[in-house]
Amino acid sequence: MAGSLEPQQITATDWYYEEGGHMLFVHEVREPDGRWIRTDTIKIPWKRIEASLKRVRAGKRRAVKK
């Protein structure tokens, strides 16, 4: 899947990259005064994203267990 080479901004501290096999989400963790603590990342494979989109579009969401 061809993606953008540029980061896709979500908020000032959250963005993602569209990569070949996955989306890479980036989140900066900061103190209340804005000082940087760390940067977290997570990769979600395109197949998982596509499966989620298929479920949402079909209106079949999982029930939340209590």
Secondary structure, 3 states (H helix, E strand, C coil): CCCCCCCEEEECCEEEEECCCEEEEEEEEECCCCCEEEEEEEEEEHHHHHHHHHHHHHCCCCCCCC
